[in-house]
């Protein structure tokens, strides 16, 4: 009854303010105290009512259906309206820019990395001291501005590597214990490929370079030479140039992908992500490069693979010491609250997110959908790939951080690399590989100059320099026992916000 009375009083107050001409939109900054929210003690089971509303602009298309259900449940529980809009795949940046320029802009949105934070710092509430921040199990995936303010909160983290069908591997007479580095991976893959007709399956699924698949290689696989070069050179900010020290290692693993596969290398430029997924999911390939986000699709009704018969191993490419490598881990999923929204909408948004990570049922859905969710009250993930990553860290392996977050003018750079990879795949000569190196190294310098020579924003750093960019390293994993186990170098710098260049699909018609 007290909550109901409070809610009615709040509504009356809001109506009174509206009658006096109170406005929202970008002209009104959120009061400083808006961040210091204090949800009711019982919020873990009964979310607090608020006078405002929530507009959640969703970054993850695969999360849309579940998020819509959670929003409806929260509204039914509290009476607080929650609107969820999911941007088209690969088009989040454009959608965010468009929506933020309108009345009734999103109150909850995603910032992918420090480049994005540089763009949206003035529109991101300082979350320091909020009840939501108090629920974090680690700070390793959060984004802080130059002033040390918590502006975006990592709500899940992901890993990618090589997914293995262990049943098929055993059917071919091999086991995971054999694969410890590139040489042993190649030996196993070569043997499977040589006997593909006899076995009824091949080693690798197709390395498609269609837009729905190419991000796996121009982004994720390209992370391997970038990570090791930056590690060796102690890179702590985005470099204007790269050397391509480990591009021969990149060639090692790419050659394996295109050689030990049933796919025609000349057709890879149009091979899709769905094609590659189906080859693995239908038991036509033993190995498939992808991430922890793929677990649900592989084990659900679509393919119904037995979780006990799939695993994820590191991407090996022939680097010294790689037998101690872990999975490639990081995040581009960070919640931000629109600081320029109405105060009551800010509070409603904070309350909604707090409910998501503390309510037993809601947090269970988060973990089921997102995998590793770094909040204290969230249950452990059943995602087998996340468990595999945890096990590697527990053994003392190093985490391979997301060095591709450095990439300048990311879409243009990746497109050039993909074009060169497609040409090399169709005709794998040394000359064509030199073209890949050129796209990789010279293309980096070109895109860096393109971005930094024509800045779109006024620098906010000291001395007129851009604010330092801090891409969070993966130093923590699912469960409190593993958080902070590894401490790889923190990666800094990115002038181009990274988004997957998947095929554009309208997921929600609510825009």
PELINRA-V81313 format. One record per residue. SS is DSSP state (hx for helix, st for strand, lp for the rest). Layout:
ss
SS
SS
This chain:
ss
lp
hx
hx
hx
hx
hx
hx
hx
hx
hx
hx
hx
hx
hx
hx
hx
hx
hx
hx
lp
lp
lp
lp
lp
hx
hx
hx
lp
lp
lp
lp
hx
hx
hx
hx
lp
lp
lp
lp
lp
hx
hx
hx
hx
lp
lp
lp
lp
lp
lp
lp
lp
lp
st
st
st
st
st
lp
lp
hx
hx
hx
hx
hx
hx
hx
hx
hx
hx
hx
hx
hx
hx
hx
hx
hx
hx
lp
lp
lp
st
st
st
st
st
lp
lp
lp
lp
lp
hx
hx
hx
hx
hx
hx
hx
hx
hx
lp
lp
lp
lp
lp
lp
lp
st
st
st
lp
lp
lp
hx
hx
hx
hx
hx
hx
hx
hx
hx
hx
st
lp
lp
lp
lp
lp
lp
hx
hx
hx
hx
lp
st
lp
lp
lp
lp
lp
lp
st
st
lp
lp
lp
lp
lp
st
st
st
st
st
lp
lp
st
st
st
st
st
st
st
st
st
hx
hx
hx
hx
hx
hx
lp
lp
lp
lp
hx
hx
hx
lp
lp
lp
hx
hx
hx
hx
hx
hx
hx
hx
hx
hx
hx
hx
hx
lp
hx
hx
hx
hx
lp
lp
st
st
st
lp
lp
lp
lp
lp
lp
lp
lp
lp
lp
hx
hx
hx
hx
hx
hx
hx
hx
hx
hx
hx
hx
hx
hx
hx
hx
hx
hx
hx
lp
lp
lp
lp
lp
lp
lp
lp
lp
lp
lp
lp
lp
hx
hx
hx
hx
hx
hx
hx
hx
hx
hx
hx
hx
hx
lp
st
lp
lp
lp
hx
hx
hx
hx
hx
hx
lp
lp
hx
hx
hx
hx
hx
hx
hx
hx
hx
lp
lp
lp
st
st
st
st
st
st
st
hx
hx
hx
hx
hx
hx
hx
hx
lp
lp
lp
lp
lp
lp
lp
hx
hx
hx
st
st
st
st
lp
lp
lp
lp
lp
lp
lp
lp
hx
hx
hx
st
st
st
st
st
st
lp
lp
lp
st
st
st
st
st
lp
lp
lp
lp
hx
hx
hx
hx
hx
hx
hx
hx
hx
hx
hx
hx
hx
hx
hx
hx
lp
hx
hx
hx
hx
hx
hx
hx
hx
hx
hx
hx
lp
st
lp
lp
st
lp
lp
lp
lp
lp
lp
lp
lp
hx
hx
hx
hx
hx
hx
hx
hx
hx
hx
hx
lp
lp
lp
st
st
st
st
lp
hx
hx
hx
hx
lp
lp
lp
hx
hx
hx
hx
hx
hx
hx
hx
hx
hx
hx
hx
hx
hx
hx
hx
hx
lp
lp
lp
hx
hx
hx
hx
hx
hx
hx
hx
hx
hx
hx
hx
hx
hx
hx
hx
hx
hx
hx
hx
hx
hx
hx
hx
lp
lp
lp
lp
lp
lp
lp
lp
hx
hx
hx
lp
lp
lp
lp
lp
lp
st
lp
lp
lp
lp
lp
lp
lp
lp
lp
lp
lp
lp
lp
lp
lp
lp
lp
lp
lp
st
lp
lp
lp
lp
lp
lp
lp
lp
lp
lp
lp
lp
lp
lp
lp
lp
lp
lp
lp
lp
